[in-house]
Amino acid sequence: MRTSGVRDGRWRLAVLVLSGLMALGTAARAREIVGVQPYSLDQPRVPAMLSPAGNAAPLSYPSALTGQRVFAFDWYLDTAASRIALSRTARDTLGVKATQGTVKDWGIAGTEIFDVSAPYVLHVGDTGADPSDPRQFPFALQCVMELRQSDQSALKALPKNLASDLTQTAQAAGLSAEDLGQLLTPPINIVGTPFLQEHTVVLDPRPVAAAMDLVTGLLRGAAGQGGKGGDGGQGGQGLAGTLDQLINALAAGGGTSLGQMGVHIVAPGQTYAPPQIAVPLVMEQMTHKPLPVSDAPVPFVAGVTLENGDKRVTARLALDTGGAVSIISTKLARELGLDLDHPEMKAPLMGVGQGTPEVKGYWLTSMTIPTESGEPLVYRRVPYFVADVEGIDGTVGANLFIPSIDINLSADMLEKDPMGVLSTIQRGATPFSRIVLDLPNKRLGLDPMPAPPPAPAEQPAPPAGDGGSAR
């Protein structure tokens, strides 16, 4: 029996060693993503409307274009926002009622004081829902919102000389500085995790990539034609030809789908096609005392590894679909050995808070995100900006999942050559064709973009002949 036991032990040891080697082989595999750029081309948005709590009629306003009553308007789906926030513009347009209370919130630009709304019901619809038809907004959440006391203006984020020039030009056209600010900065309304923790959301970023293809073609056509119209004998591929394509695509999409990410909401209890990649999420409550507004935990991606040369850190980063860029704290930046006095890029950012900072950016060597299957996502040459937000070490921003671009948005470039900024655009990768925000099940689902079909092989030239008929 002892000998038999030894043989069994050796057999079990061999199996364990073989299993371990297989596990190492599995762990060594990784899905690599190359070509992500610093700025997301879009963030997920949904049409949504409000009604006072108690089965009251939804709020609406008259459309200046159609004269119809409009119930819904754009809201950003922001996984890093633990609250529901309404812009000052929407608040005034709809006549949203406030209580006497206030609440403090914080973000990339510091802290900000918000007013507190009376109870309302938020009704959300899918992309393309008719804003004049309240029946198309079936996904409801009763909430108390934080109300912005004043909307920010992008003018404050621009260099002073450029902002002054734009203001003077606007005034010559009969626009006030406030009007110009509203044109440059659309009202930002935020649907945060109080809604997202109860509803799964499926995103389709392919319309964003399609729009970028058309715009890129438009810029190439303009450059090729010296900025002039005409097809240049290229079958409509010059500026005018590409512009026609853009207009036709807009018309085919009803003027709303091209360039805007598709958003489909999965009702509680319904299922969806399982994604190819699943990233586990950790939900964390950011505040630890009762608030006068609706508040819910936000999702974090744990075990993210960031590398800069021979420096490496592991962190838990907030999943931030409302962030056009990805950020890390000053502490992590120093641990990675980044030279904070000599950034590789700069950009102005706007968000919650009183400031509009110009943040410093860097290209890290890589970032590794763990997945449920054990096959990690590895981003090569990944862009990160340095900014400190209370309570987090950094974010996994929308630019890492949604089509992205690189563009020189530094204050120096904006001031010296505002139009020249367009010449700095570099198109980024479109890594995923479907993105599933499944906060109820603490999972981020991803379907990789299919690889393009291989180019057809060149056919060999036929042998030279006498040109006669075959015999």
N, C-alpha and C positions, 0 to 999 in steps of 0.2 A: 504494500500500500504506500509505503514511504517513497519507493522508486517511482511508482505510478504518479504519486503526487508531484515529484520532481519534474517528471516529463510534462504533466499538466501545467506546472508552473512555468516551464520553459516555453510551452506553446502559448500560454497566456501572455508572457513577456514579449514573444515575437509579434503577437497580434497587437499589443499595446504600442510597440515600437513602430510597426507598420502604420497603425492608425495615426500615431503622432506625426510621422513623415507625411502622410496624406494631409493632415490638418495644416502642417507647415506649408505644403504646396498650395493649399487653398488660401491660406492667409497671405501668401506671397502675391497672389493674383490681385489685380486692382483695375478698376475702370478709370482710365485717364481722360481728363478734359483739358484741352489746350485752346487758347485763343480768347478766353474771357477778358473783357475790357472793363474799365473802371465804372462806367455809368450805365445803369439799366435804361433801356429805351422806353419803358413803361412800368407802371405798377398796377396791380389788379384793381379794377374799379367795378362797382355795381350801381345800377339805378335803384334808388330807395326813396320811400316817402314816409311821412310822419302823420300820426293821428293822436289826439289827446287820449289818455287812458280812459277807459269806460265806454268803448264801442262808439266813440264820436266819429264824425265824418273826417276823412283825411284832409290835411292842410293842402292848399293849392294856391297858385298865383296865375295871372293871365300872361300868356306868351306874347311878347311884342311882335313876333314874326307871324304867328297863325291866329292870334286872338282867342285860341282855345285855353281852357283851364289846364294847367300843368301841375301834376301831383308829385312827380319824381324828379330827382336830379342826381348827379354823380357823387358817389362816396368812395373813398379809398378803403380797400380791405387790408388792414394792417395787423399782422400777427404780433408785432412788438408793442402794440398799444393795448393797455389793459382796460381802456374805457371807450365810451362812445362820445365823439366830440363834434360839435357843430360850429361852422364858421360864422363870423359876424354877419356876412352878407346873406347867408341862408336864414339865419336867425331873424334878421330884419325883414327880409322878403316874405317869410311865412308868418311873422308875428308870433314866434315861439315865446312862451311865457317863462319867466325866470322867478325863482324864489329869492329870498333875501340872503341866501347863503353863498359862500365862495369856497373854492377848493384849489389847492396848489398842485400843479403837475410839473414834470421835468422832462427834458429831452436833450437833443444834441446842442441846442442853443441856450441851455441853462434852465431856469425855472420860470413859470408863468402862472398868473392867477386867473382862474376861470370863474364865471358865474355858474350857478347850479340851476338846471331846468326843473320845471314841474314834471310829473310823470307823463311819458309819451310811449306810444307803440311804434317801433321801427318796423317797416314793411319792406322787404328786400326782394328783388327780382333778378332773373338771369340777364345776361347781356342781350340787348335787343328788345327788352320789354318796352311796351309803349307807355311813355310817361304820362299820357293823357287817359290811360285806362287803369284804374286802381285794382281791377281784378287780376292783373298780371304780376302782382307783388304778394305772393302767398306766404312767404317765410317771415314770421313775425317774432318780435321780442319786445316785451315791456321793459322800459329802462328809464333811468334818470341820466341825462346827458350833462357833460360839461360844455359850457357855452363860451366861445371866445369873445373877449371884450373888444378886441379890434383885430382885424386881419393884418398879417404882415404884407409888406410890399417888397417885390424883388429889387426895386430901385435901391433899397438900403444895402443890398448885397453887392451892388455894382460899384466900381471905382467912382469917386466923386465927380471927376471930369466927365466920364461917360454918362453918368446919371444926369448931370447938368445939361449936357448936350441933348440927351433924349427928352428931357423935360421941356427945354426950349423949343425943340421941334414939335412936340405935342401941343404946346401952348399956341404955336403958330397955326396949328390945325384946329384950334378951338377946344383942345382937351386940357383938363386940369391935371396936376401932378397925381391927384387921387385917381382920376380916370385912367391915366397911364399905368399906375400901379396895379389897378384891377385888371387891365389888359395883359400885363406881364405876369400876374400872379392870380390864377383862377382860385376861387374859394376852395379851401381844403376841409372837407368833411370826412370824418374817420369812423369806420366800423371796426371796432377792436374785438378783443377776445370774449367779451360778454355774449356776443352773437356767435363768434367762430367756435367757441367751446361746445356749442350745441348743434352746429351745422358743418357738414363736410363740404368743401368747395373744390371743384375741378377746374383747372385753368388750362387754356389752350393758347400758348404764346406764338403760334405760327402766323397769325395775322400781323403781328408786330414785325416779324422777319420779312414777310411779304411786302409790307409798306417800306421797310428799309431798303429792300432790293429796288423798289421803284424810285425812291428818293436818291439812292446812290446812282442809279442810271440817269436820273435827271441831272445830277451834278456832273457826271461824266460827260453827258451830252452837251451841257452848257460849256464845259471846259473845252471839249473837242470842237465846238463851233465858235469859240471866242465869245461866248455869252449871247450869240445871236440865234434867232429862230431858224426854222427850216430843217429839212431832214438831210441836207447835204448829200443827197443821192444815196443815203444809207437805208432806204426803205422805212423812213419815219423814226430812225433811231437817234436823231439829234435832239435838241432841246424841245422843239415843238412836238416831235413824235413821242418822246418820253412823257411830256406833259399830257398829251392825249391819252396815253396809257394810264396815267395816274387818274385823270378825270373819269375815264371809262371804268376803272376799278372802283372808284368811289361810288359811281352811279350803280354799278352792279351790286355793291354792298349796302345800298341804301344810304350811303354817306356816313354810316356809323361803324361798320365792322372793320373796314380796312385800317390797320394800324392799332386798333384797340384789342387788347387781349380778350379772348372769349372766357366767360365765367359762367359756370353751371353749378347750381347749388343742389346738393343731395339732401333730401328731407330726412329727418331723424328716422331710423328704422329701415331706410332703403339701402340697397347695396350698390356697389360700383365695381367695374372691372378691376381686378387686382393689378397694381403697378408692377413693373419689372424690378424696380429698386425701392426699398423701404428704409427710410432713415428714422430711427427711434427718437422720440422727443421726450423731454422732461418738462413738465408744467411747474412753474414756480410763481408763487404769489409775491408780487413786488411791494405791496403795502401790508402792514401788519396791524392796522387799526381800522375801525369802521369809518367809511367815507360816506358823504352825502350823495355820491353819484354811483352808478353801477360800475363794478370793478371785478375783474377775473384774472386768474393766472395767465402768464404768457409762456410760450414754448421756447425751450433751449435745446440746442444740439450739444450733447455732452461728448467729451473725449476728442474734440477737434485738435489736430496737430498742425501747427504753423511752423514753417522752416524758413530761415533766412541765412543762406550759406551753411555754416556749421552750427548755427544757433537754432535751438528748437524749444518750443513751449507747447504745452497742452492746456486747453481751456474749454470752458463751457460758454458757448456763444448764443445770443438770442437770435431766433429766426425772425427776420425783419422784412416782410414783403412790402412794407411801406417805405423802405429805405432804398433810394436809387443807387447807393454805394454801400460798401461793407467797411466797417470801422473796427479798430482795436484801441484799447486804452493806452495812455502814455506809459503806464507801467509795463504792459506787454511789449510795447514798441522798444522800450529800453532793454528788456530781457532778450529781444531779438537782435539787439545791436544796431538798430536803425539810427542814422545820424539825423537827429531832429533839427539840426541847424542847416541841413542841406537836403531838402526834400526833392524827390524826382518829379513831382507834379503838385499842383495846388488847385483847389476848387472852392467856390462859395457854396454853402449849404444853408437850407432853411428848414426849420422844424419847430417843435415846441420849445419855448424860451424867448427871451427878449433880444438875444443877439442873433446876428447872421454871420457866423464865423467863416473865414477862409481857412480850410483845413489842409494839412500836409499829407501827401500821398506817396506810397512806395510800392515797388514790385517785389513781393516775397517769392522765394524760390518755389515753394509748394504749400498746399494745404490738403490735409487728409481728413475726410469725414467718414466715420464708421457707419455701417449699414447692418440691418438685421441678418443678412445672409453671410456676413463676415467678409465680403468682398468690398473693400472700401472705395469711396470716390476720391480720386487724387487729382487736384487741380495743379497744373504746372504754370509757373509764372503768374501768380494771382495778385490782383491789385487790392491794396488796403490803405485806408486813410486813418489818421490818428485823431481821435476825439474822445473826450471823457464824458460818459453818461452815467449818472448815479445808479449804482446797483448792478452794473454789468461790466464784463471785461471786453466786450465787443459784440459784433453781429455777423450773421451770415445774411447778406443783403440780397435784394432782388437781382442785382447784376450777375450773380453766380448761377442763376437758373433761367433768366429771361434774356432775350437778345440784348446785346450791350454794344456800346461804342466807346472809343477813346477820342476826346476832344480837348483842346487846350483851353481851359476855362480860367486860367490864372488872371489875376487882376491886371498884371502887366500886359498880357495879350489882349484882354478885353478893352484896355484903354488905348493901346497903341494901334491896333488894327481889328476893330470889332468884326468887320466882314471877313477878314482873313481867318477868323476862327473856323469858318466852314471848311477851309482848305486843310485843316488839321484832323478832320474826322477819319477815324479808322473803324471799320466794321468788325464787330466781334463775333464770336461763335454763337450758335443757337443749340445749346447742348441737349435740350429736352423738348419733346413734342407734347407732353402732358405732365402737369404738376398737380398733385392732389394734396390739399391742405386738410388733413384728417385729424384735427385737434381732439375730437371726441375719443379717438382711439390712440392718441399720442403718436402719430406717425406722419411723416412727410413722404408721399409717394412720387416717384419719378419714372417716366418712360423716356429712354434716350431717343434722340432724333435718329431716324434710320439713316444709314450711310447712303450717300448718293450712288446711283448705279455706275458701274465702271464704264469708262468711255469706250465706244466701239473700236475694235481693232482696225487699223488701216488695212484696206484691201491692196494686195500687190497690183502694180500696173500691168495691164495686159501686154503680152509680147507684141513687138512691132510686127505688122503684117503688110500685105500688099493692098489692103483696103477692099479686096474682092469678097464675094460671098463665100460662105463655108461650103466645102465640098465633102 
